[in-house]
Every structure is written in structure tokens, then in C-alpha cells.
Amino acid sequence: MGEKAIKGFYQHYKQLKKVSDQNKLTQQQPSVYTKFMEAIVDKQQLPCRVGLVKQMGKADEIDIQG
């Protein structure tokens, strides 16, 4: 996780309400990233880096080497 990924995480977290509303309006399935952050908000926990979700590479592939 680099500096770019950290900034992306917090930017998405700040706009979570807007992203969730847009997904509901357009009836789109929320991304794993969005679902993860919604769970953080529901459990009233502070956001932190866990290295669970990556923003690079194909969404349907998992790299287990790291």
C-alpha cells in the first residue's frame, strides 16, 4: 500500500454517502471497497489501512503472492 492508495482510501471514505446514494439511485451493485467502508461506518469504527482491497489490477483476480 503506497501513498496513492492511502489517499484513495480516505477520499473514498469522505465521499461514501455520495457514492452509496449514487449506487442506490442507479441501482448498481456497490463495489467491495464501498461495502467494506459501509461496514466500518455501521460498526462505528475508525477507518484504517488493512491491506485488504487493492485498486490496481483486474477486479476478478486475486494476487496471493503478497
Number of C-alpha atoms within 10 A of each C-alpha: 12 7 8 9 16 13 11 13 19 14 11 15 19 11 10 18 13 12 16 17 11 13 15 12 9 8 9 10 11 15 13 12 16 18 14 15 20 17 11 15 14 9 9 9 10 8 13 11 11 7 10 9 15 14 12 7 9 9 11 5 7 11 8 5 4 5
